[in-house]
Amino acid sequence: MKQVTLLFVLMLALSLSVSAQKEKWTSLFDGKTLTGWNKKGGNATYAVANGEIVGTTMENTPNTFLCTDKLYDNFVLELELSLGGEMNSGIQFRSNVRKGNDGKDVVYGPQCEVDPSARAWSGGVYDEQRRQWLYNLNFNPEGQKAFKGNGAWNKYRIEAIDGQIRTWINDIPTANLVDTLVEKGFIALQVHSIGNDQKLAGKTIRWRNIRIQTGADIVAKPINNCPIINLKPNSLTEAEKKQGWRLLFNGQNMEGWRSAFKTTAPEAGWLVSNGVLSIQGSDGSESRSFGDIVSKEEFSAFELTFDFKLTPGANSGVKYFVSEKFDSKGGSAIGLEYQLLDDEKHPDAKMGAAGNRTLASLYDLIPSYKLDNRFKRKIGEWCQARIVVMPNNIVQHWLNGFKVLEYERKSNIFAALVARSKYNTFEGFGLNDKGHILLQDHGNTVYYRSIKIRTL
């Protein structure tokens, strides 16, 4: 037995050794000079000291980038960095440059974030000078713990392979993004603008051990449980499938859906075109033109995500724990509702109590937390919603990567909220152990795609 065990250990060691030898890296920094790099953007400085690239902040200059001369599309990048202050920074990849209105170079493209602030979005993906935040770390609390401040060295890893972008800090997964925009571009080390903040002037960011794998040398890490944001409509990655996700809308037809209070799909009003499910506008009335649609299946504890796009002045909603036993007198089927609304143009935003009929609210019960204007989307742009119902009846509403409300279903507080709402005549409202998912017809045009669900 001891001989067999020893043989196994030796074979394992040999296997690991062979695996390690397969990893071929190319250094992007020789430790002595900035050969192979060029500066773009602002006037912050870069120098080499003690085998490190040292970037130094400067007042009143825009973001500054030290960029590779070479362009890369698919790669695995690893480096170490140390932040000498509380300023923001980042690692650009697949990035390019264009001329701004003032004729100066503007760097744009994806960036792996360096963020020592309390929000802790280090390792997230930000699209510099273009789409802005693609992946923040609000729903990856483990990833938020990965970055070490106070000048500590942090090991970053970025994998960009076709449309798959994954990041790690200190071997902890921080982002898992499926992007539809895949470009070839440079890698760049950012010294972020500090405006006229004298406290941050002269602070340093240091980088070392910068290396890359490309082409046949790429060795990707195995699939992990890092939360996934998939920007490719109506698709599932192998990682998503492994995490239990499935499509509730397949992007091709209305399979899995039917009209509320009926056994068949609607004959008119609901359309599927180019991977988008839409309800057509009519007279603005609630569920009296084409009618709501519900999932054929019922769900209890689940996580639901969907993309939606509103038209100006639109009103609609996505309901869950829908029960068709309630008599709504010809109106919408009854259930807990994630409100979809143009808050600026629709009068319902000013009704109810304390804003509990505004976008992403639990309709007529709990108002959503209002996002910072920087993270709001315009009417006519795609937004992402997320509803989480945990087995312990804690429920969350998310909008564009931010948790906007949380409550406990079946609690005393929930009962009190229902008692003062329009639902107070429906005995047992919101208390059923399972129910359908519903998309509402409220007489306005609304678009949906990438409707996904997994049971919890």
C-alpha positions in Angstrom: 0.0 0.0 0.0 2.9 2.4 0.9 4.5 1.7 -2.5 1.2 2.4 -4.3 0.8 5.7 -2.4 4.4 6.7 -3.1 3.9 5.9 -6.8 0.7 8.0 -6.9 2.5 11.0 -5.2 5.4 10.8 -7.7 3.0 10.6 -10.7 1.1 13.6 -9.4 4.3 15.6 -8.9 5.4 14.7 -12.4 2.0 15.7 -13.8 2.1 19.1 -12.0 5.7 19.7 -13.2 4.8 19.0 -16.8 1.7 21.2 -16.5 3.9 24.0 -15.1 6.3 23.6 -18.0 3.5 24.2 -20.5 2.9 27.7 -19.2 5.0 29.9 -21.4 5.2 33.6 -20.5 6.6 36.6 -22.3 7.8 39.5 -20.2 6.4 43.0 -21.1 8.9 44.8 -18.9 12.6 44.2 -18.8 13.0 45.7 -15.3 15.4 48.4 -16.5 13.8 50.5 -19.3 10.4 51.5 -20.7 11.3 49.9 -24.0 8.1 48.6 -25.7 5.9 51.2 -24.0 4.7 54.7 -24.9 2.8 57.4 -23.0 -0.6 58.7 -24.0 -3.2 61.1 -22.5 -2.1 63.3 -19.6 1.2 64.5 -18.2 1.7 62.2 -15.2 5.1 60.7 -15.2 6.5 57.1 -15.5 10.0 56.0 -14.5 11.9 52.8 -13.7 13.3 52.2 -10.2 14.3 49.0 -8.4 13.0 46.8 -11.2 9.6 48.5 -11.1 7.6 50.9 -13.2 6.7 53.9 -11.1 3.8 56.2 -12.0 3.5 59.5 -10.2 0.3 61.5 -10.0 0.2 65.1 -11.1 -2.4 67.9 -10.4 -4.6 69.3 -13.2 -3.8 66.7 -15.9 -6.2 64.1 -17.4 -5.8 60.4 -17.1 -2.4 59.3 -18.2 -1.6 55.9 -19.7 1.7 54.0 -20.3 0.8 51.8 -23.3 2.4 48.8 -24.9 3.6 49.4 -28.5 2.1 46.0 -29.5 -1.6 45.3 -29.8 -3.3 42.2 -28.3 -6.6 40.6 -28.7 -6.6 37.2 -26.9 -4.2 36.9 -23.9 -3.6 36.1 -20.3 -1.9 39.0 -18.4 -0.4 38.9 -15.0 1.3 41.6 -13.0 1.8 42.9 -9.5 1.0 46.5 -8.4 1.2 48.6 -5.3 -0.8 51.7 -4.7 0.9 54.4 -2.7 -2.3 56.4 -2.0 -6.1 56.3 -2.0 -6.3 57.3 -5.7 -8.1 55.3 -8.4 -6.2 53.5 -11.1 -6.6 50.7 -13.6 -5.1 48.4 -16.3 -6.3 49.0 -19.8 -6.6 46.2 -22.3 -7.8 45.8 -25.8 -7.7 49.6 -25.8 -7.2 52.2 -28.5 -6.9 55.9 -29.0 -8.9 58.6 -30.8 -8.7 62.3 -31.1 -10.9 64.3 -28.7 -12.7 67.6 -29.5 -9.6 69.4 -28.5 -7.4 67.4 -30.8 -5.7 65.5 -28.0 -5.4 61.8 -27.7 -8.2 60.0 -25.8 -7.6 56.5 -24.7 -10.7 54.2 -24.7 -11.5 50.6 -24.1 -11.9 48.1 -21.3 -10.1 48.6 -18.0 -9.5 46.3 -15.0 -10.2 48.5 -12.0 -7.9 49.5 -9.2 -10.2 50.9 -6.6 -9.1 51.3 -2.9 -12.3 53.2 -1.9 -15.1 51.8 0.4 -17.1 50.6 -2.6 -14.3 48.1 -3.3 -14.7 47.5 -7.0 -11.0 46.5 -7.7 -11.0 43.9 -10.4 -14.2 45.1 -12.0 -14.4 46.0 -15.6 -14.9 49.6 -16.7 -15.1 50.7 -20.4 -13.0 53.9 -20.4 -14.4 56.8 -22.4 -17.2 54.6 -23.9 -19.7 52.3 -22.2 -18.5 52.9 -18.6 -19.2 50.2 -16.0 -19.6 46.7 -17.5 -19.0 44.8 -14.3 -18.9 46.2 -10.8 -18.4 44.0 -7.7 -21.7 44.8 -5.9 -22.9 41.2 -6.1 -19.4 39.6 -5.7 -18.7 40.2 -2.0 -15.9 37.7 -1.9 -14.2 39.5 -4.8 -14.6 42.8 -2.9 -12.2 41.5 -0.2 -9.4 40.6 -2.6 -7.6 43.9 -2.9 -5.0 44.8 -0.3 -4.5 48.5 0.4 -1.9 50.5 2.3 0.9 49.9 -0.2 0.6 46.1 -0.2 1.5 44.3 -3.4 -1.5 42.9 -5.3 -1.3 40.2 -8.0 -3.7 40.9 -10.9 -4.6 38.4 -13.6 -6.7 39.2 -16.6 -7.9 36.7 -19.1 -9.3 38.0 -22.4 -10.2 35.1 -24.6 -12.6 35.9 -27.5 -15.7 37.4 -25.7 -14.8 36.0 -22.3 -13.1 38.4 -19.8 -12.2 37.1 -16.4 -10.1 38.8 -13.7 -8.5 37.8 -10.4 -6.8 39.7 -7.6 -4.5 37.7 -5.3 -6.0 34.5 -6.9 -9.5 35.5 -5.8 -12.0 35.7 -8.8 -13.2 39.3 -9.1 -15.0 39.6 -12.5 -16.5 37.2 -15.1 -17.8 39.1 -18.1 -19.1 38.0 -21.5 -18.6 40.9 -23.8 -19.9 41.4 -27.4 -17.3 43.9 -28.3 -14.0 42.2 -29.0 -11.2 44.4 -30.3 -7.5 44.3 -30.7 -5.7 46.9 -28.7 -2.8 47.9 -26.4 -2.4 47.1 -22.7 -1.8 50.2 -20.6 -1.0 51.2 -17.0 -3.1 54.1 -15.8 -2.2 57.0 -13.5 -5.6 58.4 -12.8 -6.4 62.2 -12.9 -6.5 63.7 -9.4 -7.9 67.1 -10.5 -6.4 69.8 -8.1 -6.3 67.5 -5.1 -3.0 68.4 -3.5 -3.3 65.5 -1.0 -2.9 63.0 -3.8 -0.3 64.9 -5.8 3.0 63.1 -6.0 1.6 59.7 -5.0 3.0 56.7 -6.7 1.7 53.5 -8.3 4.2 50.8 -8.9 4.1 47.8 -11.2 6.4 44.8 -11.5 6.5 41.2 -12.9 4.4 42.1 -16.0 4.0 39.1 -18.2 1.7 37.8 -20.9 0.6 34.6 -22.7 -0.7 34.8 -26.2 -1.7 32.5 -29.0 -1.0 28.8 -28.4 0.7 29.7 -25.1 -2.6 30.7 -23.4 -3.6 28.5 -20.5 -6.9 29.6 -19.0 -7.9 28.9 -15.5 -10.8 26.4 -14.8 -14.4 27.5 -14.5 -15.2 29.0 -11.1 -18.3 30.3 -9.3 -17.6 34.0 -9.8 -21.0 35.7 -10.7 -21.3 36.2 -14.4 -22.5 39.2 -16.4 -23.3 38.1 -19.9 -23.7 40.9 -22.4 -24.4 38.5 -25.3 -28.2 38.4 -25.6 -30.1 35.2 -24.9 -27.0 33.1 -24.4 -25.6 30.9 -21.7 -21.9 30.1 -21.1 -20.8 26.8 -19.8 -20.0 28.5 -16.5 -23.6 29.8 -16.3 -25.0 26.4 -17.0 -22.8 24.9 -14.3 -24.1 27.5 -11.9 -27.7 26.4 -12.7 -28.8 29.1 -15.0 -31.3 28.5 -17.9 -33.1 30.7 -20.4 -36.7 31.5 -19.6 -36.9 33.1 -23.0 -35.0 31.4 -25.8 -34.8 34.4 -28.1 -36.7 32.7 -30.9 -40.3 32.1 -29.8 -42.6 32.2 -26.8 -42.0 28.6 -25.8 -42.5 28.3 -22.0 -45.0 31.2 -21.8 -48.8 31.5 -22.1 -51.4 34.2 -21.6 -52.4 34.8 -18.0 -55.7 33.0 -17.1 -55.4 30.9 -20.3 -53.6 27.8 -21.5 -52.4 29.2 -24.9 -50.0 31.9 -26.0 -51.4 35.3 -27.0 -52.6 35.7 -30.6 -51.5 39.3 -30.9 -49.6 42.1 -29.2 -46.6 40.0 -28.0 -43.9 39.7 -30.7 -40.5 38.0 -31.0 -38.1 39.6 -33.4 -34.3 39.6 -33.7 -34.0 38.0 -30.3 -36.2 40.5 -28.5 -39.6 39.8 -26.9 -41.9 42.9 -26.9 -45.3 44.0 -25.9 -46.8 46.4 -28.4 -48.3 49.7 -27.2 -52.1 50.1 -27.3 -54.2 52.5 -25.2 -52.2 52.6 -22.0 -54.7 50.4 -20.1 -53.7 47.7 -17.7 -53.8 44.2 -19.2 -57.0 44.8 -21.2 -55.6 45.0 -24.7 -53.3 42.0 -25.4 -53.1 40.7 -21.9 -50.2 39.6 -19.6 -48.1 36.5 -20.2 -46.9 34.2 -17.5 -44.2 31.4 -17.3 -45.7 28.0 -17.6 -43.6 27.0 -14.7 -43.9 28.1 -11.1 -40.9 29.1 -8.9 -40.2 29.4 -5.2 -36.6 30.4 -4.3 -34.9 31.7 -7.4 -32.6 34.3 -9.1 -34.1 36.0 -12.1 -32.3 38.4 -14.5 -33.6 40.1 -17.5 -32.8 43.0 -19.8 -35.5 45.5 -20.5 -35.9 48.6 -22.6 -38.6 51.2 -22.0 -40.1 53.6 -24.5 -40.8 57.2 -23.5 -43.6 57.4 -21.0 -43.9 53.6 -20.7 -45.4 51.7 -17.7 -45.1 48.0 -17.2 -43.8 45.4 -14.7 -42.4 42.0 -14.0 -44.3 40.1 -11.4 -43.3 37.0 -9.4 -45.2 34.7 -7.1 -48.1 35.3 -9.4 -51.3 33.4 -8.4 -54.2 33.3 -10.9 -56.6 32.4 -8.1 -57.1 36.1 -7.3 -59.9 37.9 -9.1 -58.4 41.0 -10.5 -61.7 42.0 -12.2 -60.2 41.9 -15.7 -57.0 43.6 -14.8 -53.5 42.2 -14.4 -52.8 38.9 -12.7 -51.8 39.5 -9.1 -48.3 39.1 -7.7 -45.3 40.9 -6.3 -44.2 43.4 -8.9 -40.8 44.8 -10.0 -42.0 48.1 -11.4 -40.9 49.2 -14.9 -41.6 52.9 -15.5 -40.4 56.0 -17.1 -40.3 58.0 -13.9 -40.0 61.3 -15.6 -42.9 61.1 -17.9 -45.4 58.7 -16.4 -47.7 60.1 -13.7 -47.7 56.8 -11.7 -44.2 57.8 -10.4 -45.8 60.5 -8.2 -48.6 58.3 -6.9 -48.5 55.7 -4.2 -46.4 56.5 -1.1 -42.8 57.8 -0.9 -42.0 56.8 -4.5 -43.1 53.2 -4.2 -44.3 53.1 -7.7 -41.1 54.3 -9.4 -38.7 52.2 -11.4 -37.4 49.0 -9.7 -39.7 49.5 -6.7 -41.8 46.7 -5.2 -44.9 48.2 -6.7 -47.1 50.1 -4.2 -45.2 48.6 -1.2 -41.5 49.6 -1.1 -39.7 52.3 -3.0 -36.4 51.5 -4.7 -33.2 53.3 -3.7 -32.5 55.9 -6.3 -29.2 55.4 -8.1 -26.5 58.0 -8.5 -27.2 59.8 -11.8 -23.9 58.5 -13.1 -25.2 54.9 -13.1 -28.7 55.6 -14.5 -29.6 54.6 -18.1 -31.6 56.7 -20.4 -35.1 55.7 -21.6 -34.5 53.8 -24.8 -31.3 52.1 -23.5 -31.1 48.5 -22.4 -31.1 48.0 -18.6 -30.5 44.9 -16.6 -32.8 43.9 -13.7 -32.2 41.2 -11.1 -34.7 39.7 -8.7 -33.4 37.4 -5.9 -35.7 35.4 -3.7 -33.8 33.4 -1.1 -35.1 30.3 0.6 -35.4 32.3 3.9 -37.8 34.7 2.1 -35.3 37.6 1.9 -36.0 39.3 -1.5 -33.8 41.7 -3.4 -34.4 44.0 -6.4 -31.3 45.0 -8.4 -31.0 47.5 -11.2 -27.9 47.9 -13.5 -25.7 46.2 -11.0 -27.0 47.9 -7.9 -29.2 46.5 -5.1 -32.0 49.0 -4.9 -34.2 47.4 -2.2 -34.5 44.4 0.1 -37.3 43.0 2.2 -38.5 39.9 4.0 -41.5 38.2 2.5 -44.0 36.8 5.1 -42.6 39.1 7.9 -44.7 41.3 10.1 -43.4 44.4 8.3 -44.3 42.9 5.0 -47.9 42.3 6.3 -48.1 45.9 7.5 -47.0 47.2 4.1 -49.6 45.0 2.3 -52.3 46.2 4.7 -51.9 49.8 3.6 -51.5 49.0 -0.1 -53.9 48.4 -3.0 -53.4 44.7 -2.3 -55.1 44.7 1.1 -58.2 43.0 -0.2 -56.3 40.0 -1.6 -56.1 37.5 1.3 -52.7 35.8 1.4 -51.2 38.3 -1.2 -47.5 37.5 -1.7 -47.4 34.6 0.8 -47.7 31.7 -1.6 -44.8 29.3 -1.6 -44.4 29.3 -5.4 -45.8 31.2 -8.3 -45.5 32.2 -12.0 -43.2 34.9 -13.5 -45.3 37.5 -15.3 -44.6 40.1 -18.0 -47.2 42.8 -18.0 -49.2 44.4 -20.7 -49.9 47.9 -19.6 -50.7 49.4 -23.0 -47.2 50.7 -23.6 -44.3 49.3 -25.8 -41.6 47.5 -23.7 -38.8 45.2 -24.9 -37.2 42.2 -23.1 -34.3 39.9 -23.8 -31.9 37.6 -21.9 -34.5 36.4 -19.4 -32.7 33.9 -17.3 -33.5 32.0 -14.1 -31.9 29.6 -11.6 -33.4 28.0 -8.6 -31.7 28.6 -5.2 
